[in-house]
Amino acid sequence: MKGSSDADKLVKNYSDAAESREIMKRDIEKSAEAIQKEKEDAIANVYEMAGKIKVTNFQKSQSAFFGLLMLKQVKESKEYRSKMNMTWEQFCEYVGVDRRRVDEQLIDLKPFRTEFLADFASFSGCQINKVKYLGEAISADSAKIADNAIIYNGETIPLDADHKDEIQALLETLEESHKAEKDEAEATIKTKDRLIKAKEKVINQMERDLQRLERKVELTDLTEEEQDAINLLAQVQIDFLKGISDIKKKIIPHQAPEIALRQLYFLYIFIGKIVMEERLALHEEYRNAEEVPWEIMEEEIPPDDVLVANMPATHMMGKAYKDKIEKRRTAKEKIEPAGSKKGDGNGTA
């Protein structure tokens, strides 16, 4: 009987343990289900919040866009003058916007019709500063709007909510392209700056050399007429180089106003035209002129010693000039001894 009782206890213990494990398993499963549900609820809540944020941002962008469209209509109609007797600056202050910022944004929207912008803002949710890249592409004829669609690189994207993602991708592509072009332009400007500084250094050195030559110039065997002509030409050369140097210092290509660059460009054309005409006229009279092409390439420019020898402000330094003076001196020495002997003969007679 005792053995049977022990066996019954053992069976009961195993049964209780199995039941306990089963209860524990069910509790773990319930806990896992609860955790999974909490996780799913949290994810759903995050997605819901993200959706609300997107809607809020859409409404914010749309509101800003429509606000700018109204400002565009008011500015173009000039009703702020006739209806409120205000200037544009006063009207912007009255409605609580910054006039300069608004004008900058309106420039970005200039390529678009108001009707297109209204339709675009109603579904796209794009920020105003993104639309300007499309405007730049339209102004550059690389994109256009026709039949209520955007045409870019042969691809047509309808202007409706179903193609919102494609429109957004296009704006991002245009923005990236704009930034790449801007980086390239900045690199080009830096290269031009280096070249301009190098040229200025050369011009400044030439000015210093010319000033040093002016101080060192001595009396020569030139006639008064010859010397006056050389002095005049030397001064013209110095003034010309100084003028070019002043222009390069004060009118920097990527910083100067458009009107200054345009007038400088035509000034250079005018100078080139005058110089070509005067050189052509001189070529007809000066038969010993060296044959140099009218449009001189860098490799066709005469050697430095030839230029130095034949420029008015540096003629004293050239080999050709020295040879010419040496020939004159030699010719004089041949004449003077003969004259001296003739005088001595007369004196002793």
C-alpha positions as semicolon CSV with decimal commas, in nm:
position;residue;x (nm);y (nm);z (nm)
1;M;0,000;0,000;0,000
2;K;0,290;0,228;0,083
3;G;0,452;0,166;-0,256
4;S;0,125;0,245;-0,431
5;S;0,094;0,571;-0,236
6;D;0,444;0,683;-0,335
7;A;0,372;0,607;-0,699
8;D;0,052;0,808;-0,685
9;K;0,241;1,103;-0,535
10;L;0,505;1,085;-0,806
11;V;0,241;1,079;-1,078
12;K;0,063;1,373;-0,918
13;N;0,388;1,568;-0,893
14;Y;0,462;1,511;-1,262
15;S;0,105;1,606;-1,346
16;D;0,126;1,927;-1,143
17;A;0,461;2,013;-1,302
18;A;0,321;1,957;-1,651
19;E;0,019;2,170;-1,571
20;S;0,243;2,441;-1,430
21;R;0,458;2,439;-1,746
22;E;0,148;2,459;-1,962
23;I;0,018;2,757;-1,762
24;M;0,361;2,923;-1,789
25;K;0,366;2,859;-2,164
26;R;0,021;3,014;-2,205
27;D;0,130;3,315;-1,997
28;I;0,444;3,357;-2,214
29;E;0,238;3,333;-2,532
30;K;-0,012;3,589;-2,399
31;S;0,275;3,816;-2,297
32;A;0,435;3,779;-2,642
33;E;0,102;3,855;-2,808
34;A;0,059;4,158;-2,584
35;I;0,412;4,280;-2,664
36;Q;0,358;4,223;-3,036
37;K;0,027;4,409;-3,020
38;E;0,190;4,698;-2,833
39;K;0,467;4,702;-3,094
40;E;0,217;4,700;-3,381
41;D;0,012;4,971;-3,210
42;A;0,330;5,179;-3,164
43;I;0,426;5,134;-3,529
44;A;0,074;5,223;-3,638
45;N;0,086;5,528;-3,413
46;V;0,421;5,637;-3,564
47;Y;0,283;5,598;-3,916
48;E;-0,027;5,790;-3,813
49;M;0,185;6,071;-3,668
50;A;0,408;6,070;-3,976
51;G;0,098;6,099;-4,194
52;K;-0,029;6,387;-3,984
53;I;0,311;6,558;-4,007
54;K;0,308;6,514;-4,384
55;V;-0,041;6,659;-4,404
56;T;0,064;6,949;-4,182
57;N;0,372;7,015;-4,395
58;F;0,164;6,988;-4,712
59;Q;-0,088;7,235;-4,576
60;K;0,192;7,465;-4,462
61;S;0,364;7,456;-4,803
62;Q;0,032;7,492;-4,981
63;S;-0,065;7,785;-4,760
64;A;0,270;7,959;-4,820
65;F;0,238;7,894;-5,193
66;F;-0,114;8,035;-5,217
67;G;-0,012;8,331;-5,000
68;L;0,268;8,407;-5,243
69;L;0,031;8,370;-5,538
70;M;-0,199;8,630;-5,385
71;L;0,096;8,862;-5,335
72;K;0,193;8,801;-5,698
73;Q;-0,155;8,897;-5,816
74;V;-0,161;9,209;-5,596
75;K;0,181;9,323;-5,715
76;E;0,104;9,265;-6,084
77;S;-0,234;9,441;-6,059
78;K;-0,087;9,724;-5,848
79;E;-0,416;9,742;-5,659
80;Y;-0,225;9,832;-5,343
81;R;-0,184;10,176;-5,505
82;S;-0,535;10,235;-5,632
83;K;-0,728;10,069;-5,348
84;M;-0,508;10,134;-5,043
85;N;-0,292;10,426;-5,156
86;M;0,025;10,242;-5,047
87;T;0,362;10,165;-5,192
88;W;0,461;9,799;-5,242
89;E;0,697;9,829;-4,944
90;Q;0,415;9,965;-4,725
91;F;0,173;9,695;-4,839
92;C;0,419;9,417;-4,754
93;E;0,473;9,569;-4,412
94;Y;0,095;9,599;-4,368
95;V;0,036;9,226;-4,437
96;G;0,338;9,125;-4,226
97;V;0,584;8,996;-4,488
98;D;0,939;9,092;-4,578
99;R;0,934;9,281;-4,908
100;R;1,281;9,174;-5,021
101;R;1,217;8,808;-4,945
102;V;0,883;8,820;-5,129
103;D;1,041;8,987;-5,431
104;E;1,311;8,716;-5,442
105;Q;1,044;8,445;-5,436
106;L;0,835;8,621;-5,703
107;I;1,141;8,629;-5,931
108;D;1,158;8,249;-5,896
109;L;0,793;8,225;-6,006
110;K;0,825;8,469;-6,296
111;P;0,838;8,199;-6,571
112;F;0,500;8,055;-6,460
113;R;0,143;8,162;-6,520
114;T;-0,064;8,218;-6,207
115;E;-0,319;7,953;-6,315
116;F;-0,045;7,689;-6,344
117;L;0,094;7,777;-6,004
118;A;-0,249;7,754;-5,844
119;D;-0,307;7,406;-5,991
120;F;0,046;7,299;-5,903
121;A;0,013;7,412;-5,541
122;S;-0,325;7,241;-5,499
123;F;-0,178;6,889;-5,516
124;S;0,202;6,892;-5,512
125;G;0,285;7,019;-5,164
126;C;0,626;7,124;-5,295
127;Q;0,810;7,404;-5,126
128;I;0,834;7,732;-5,313
129;N;1,214;7,727;-5,322
130;K;1,201;7,395;-5,511
131;V;0,979;7,528;-5,789
132;K;1,240;7,787;-5,891
133;Y;1,458;7,511;-6,040
134;L;1,175;7,421;-6,277
135;G;1,142;7,791;-6,360
136;E;1,514;7,811;-6,442
137;A;1,484;7,506;-6,667
138;I;1,188;7,665;-6,848
139;S;1,378;7,994;-6,891
140;A;1,672;7,799;-7,034
141;D;1,438;7,612;-7,276
142;S;1,543;7,276;-7,130
143;A;1,189;7,221;-6,998
144;K;0,843;7,348;-7,089
145;I;0,482;7,325;-6,979
146;A;0,222;7,224;-7,236
147;D;-0,116;7,054;-7,228
148;N;-0,119;7,060;-6,847
149;A;0,205;6,861;-6,827
150;I;0,577;6,917;-6,771
151;I;0,802;6,814;-7,061
152;Y;1,167;6,755;-6,972
153;N;1,430;6,558;-7,166
154;G;1,159;6,411;-7,389
155;E;0,961;6,282;-7,089
156;T;0,607;6,409;-7,023
157;I;0,480;6,424;-6,664
158;P;0,110;6,514;-6,622
159;L;0,032;6,780;-6,365
160;D;-0,196;6,587;-6,131
161;A;-0,190;6,423;-5,790
162;D;-0,126;6,076;-5,937
163;H;0,215;6,194;-6,065
164;K;0,313;6,392;-5,756
165;D;0,609;6,164;-5,678
166;E;0,742;6,192;-6,034
167;I;0,715;6,571;-6,018
168;Q;0,898;6,573;-5,684
169;A;1,173;6,351;-5,831
170;L;1,205;6,587;-6,130
171;L;1,243;6,890;-5,901
172;E;1,514;6,708;-5,705
173;T;1,694;6,622;-6,030
174;L;1,679;6,984;-6,143
175;E;1,806;7,100;-5,803
176;E;2,102;6,861;-5,817
177;S;2,181;6,974;-6,172
178;H;2,163;7,339;-6,062
179;K;2,400;7,278;-5,771
180;A;2,646;7,091;-5,997
181;E;2,643;7,379;-6,247
182;K;2,691;7,626;-5,962
183;D;2,992;7,432;-5,829
184;E;3,139;7,421;-6,180
185;A;3,082;7,795;-6,225
186;E;3,250;7,869;-5,891
187;A;3,548;7,655;-5,991
188;T;3,570;7,846;-6,322
189;I;3,555;8,179;-6,137
190;K;3,838;8,069;-5,907
191;T;4,046;7,971;-6,210
192;K;3,975;8,307;-6,375
193;D;4,066;8,485;-6,051
194;R;4,403;8,311;-6,050
195;L;4,462;8,408;-6,414
196;I;4,359;8,770;-6,349
197;K;4,593;8,791;-6,050
198;A;4,875;8,645;-6,260
199;K;4,810;8,900;-6,537
200;E;4,792;9,184;-6,284
201;K;5,126;9,073;-6,144
202;V;5,281;9,085;-6,491
203;I;5,127;9,427;-6,566
204;N;5,238;9,567;-6,230
205;Q;5,588;9,438;-6,292
206;M;5,588;9,602;-6,635
207;E;5,477;9,931;-6,477
208;R;5,759;9,913;-6,223
209;D;6,008;9,829;-6,499
210;L;5,887;10,122;-6,708
211;Q;5,908;10,360;-6,413
212;R;6,260;10,236;-6,342
213;L;6,353;10,286;-6,707
214;E;6,213;10,640;-6,699
215;R;6,445;10,723;-6,411
216;K;6,749;10,560;-6,577
217;V;6,709;10,696;-6,932
218;E;7,013;10,898;-7,041
219;L;7,076;11,138;-7,325
220;T;7,107;10,961;-7,658
221;D;7,243;11,034;-8,003
222;L;6,887;11,071;-8,134
223;T;6,790;11,401;-8,291
224;E;6,553;11,625;-8,098
225;E;6,269;11,530;-8,334
226;E;6,343;11,159;-8,291
227;Q;6,366;11,189;-7,913
228;D;6,037;11,385;-7,890
229;A;5,860;11,118;-8,094
230;I;6,004;10,838;-7,878
231;N;5,907;11,022;-7,558
232;L;5,550;11,069;-7,683
233;L;5,514;10,702;-7,777
234;A;5,670;10,591;-7,447
235;Q;5,419;10,798;-7,252
236;V;5,131;10,655;-7,455
237;Q;5,258;10,303;-7,384
238;I;5,288;10,374;-7,009
239;D;4,944;10,537;-6,992
240;F;4,786;10,248;-7,184
241;L;4,935;9,981;-6,956
242;K;4,838;10,182;-6,649
243;G;4,484;10,216;-6,781
244;I;4,455;9,841;-6,840
245;S;4,596;9,777;-6,492
246;D;4,341;10,014;-6,332
247;I;4,056;9,845;-6,521
248;K;4,161;9,499;-6,403
249;K;4,189;9,619;-6,043
250;K;3,852;9,793;-6,031
251;I;3,634;9,600;-6,278
252;I;3,646;9,233;-6,178
253;P;3,451;9,019;-6,432
254;H;3,238;8,810;-6,191
255;Q;3,176;9,098;-5,948
256;A;3,133;9,410;-6,162
257;P;2,784;9,533;-6,268
258;E;2,650;9,401;-6,599
259;I;2,656;9,748;-6,759
260;A;3,025;9,793;-6,669
261;L;3,121;9,457;-6,821
262;R;2,923;9,530;-7,137
263;Q;3,081;9,873;-7,186
264;L;3,429;9,734;-7,112
265;Y;3,372;9,462;-7,372
266;F;3,273;9,714;-7,638
267;L;3,558;9,943;-7,534
268;Y;3,804;9,661;-7,609
269;I;3,631;9,605;-7,944
270;F;3,657;9,978;-8,018
271;I;4,027;9,988;-7,919
272;G;4,096;9,680;-8,133
273;K;3,914;9,838;-8,429
274;I;4,101;10,170;-8,400
275;V;4,437;9,996;-8,357
276;M;4,372;9,770;-8,657
277;E;4,276;10,065;-8,879
278;E;4,573;10,277;-8,769
279;R;4,813;9,987;-8,808
280;L;4,679;9,918;-9,157
281;A;4,727;10,284;-9,253
282;L;5,079;10,284;-9,109
283;H;5,161;9,961;-9,290
284;E;5,095;10,137;-9,619
285;E;5,344;10,414;-9,538
286;Y;5,604;10,223;-9,336
287;R;5,751;9,992;-9,599
288;N;6,001;9,832;-9,361
289;A;5,724;9,697;-9,139
290;E;5,768;9,335;-9,029
291;E;5,501;9,100;-9,161
292;V;5,283;9,009;-8,859
293;P;4,932;8,858;-8,893
294;W;4,644;9,097;-8,824
295;E;4,494;8,858;-8,574
296;I;4,797;8,767;-8,366
297;M;4,803;8,425;-8,198
298;E;5,021;8,380;-7,891
299;E;5,274;8,171;-8,083
300;E;5,294;8,441;-8,350
301;I;5,393;8,724;-8,113
302;P;5,749;8,847;-8,185
303;P;6,018;8,735;-7,937
304;D;6,064;8,939;-7,619
305;D;6,394;9,093;-7,732
306;V;6,230;9,211;-8,054
307;L;5,934;9,364;-7,867
308;V;6,163;9,531;-7,613
309;A;6,383;9,665;-7,889
310;N;6,089;9,817;-8,074
311;M;5,863;9,944;-7,794
312;P;5,897;10,319;-7,726
313;A;5,933;10,292;-7,348
314;T;6,196;10,017;-7,365
315;H;6,380;10,098;-7,686
316;M;6,704;10,169;-7,495
317;M;6,715;9,808;-7,381
318;G;6,686;9,638;-7,719
319;K;6,971;9,486;-7,917
320;A;6,837;9,629;-8,240
321;Y;6,847;9,982;-8,099
322;K;7,200;9,931;-7,966
323;D;7,313;9,808;-8,308
324;K;7,156;10,113;-8,473
325;I;7,331;10,355;-8,235
326;E;7,660;10,172;-8,282
327;K;7,630;10,211;-8,660
328;R;7,567;10,586;-8,619
329;R;7,872;10,626;-8,397
330;T;8,088;10,431;-8,639
331;A;7,968;10,649;-8,926
332;K;8,050;10,968;-8,727
333;E;8,397;10,841;-8,638
334;K;8,470;10,787;-9,008
335;I;8,366;11,144;-9,093
336;E;8,527;11,336;-8,802
337;P;8,896;11,226;-8,852
338;A;8,881;11,329;-9,217
339;G;8,754;11,674;-9,118
340;S;9,024;11,710;-8,853
341;K;9,308;11,630;-9,101
342;K;9,173;11,886;-9,350
343;G;9,175;12,155;-9,081
344;D;9,532;12,071;-8,972
345;G;9,657;12,094;-9,336
346;N;9,506;12,441;-9,375
347;G;9,658;12,554;-9,047
348;T;10,020;12,455;-9,137
349;A;10,014;12,592;-9,486
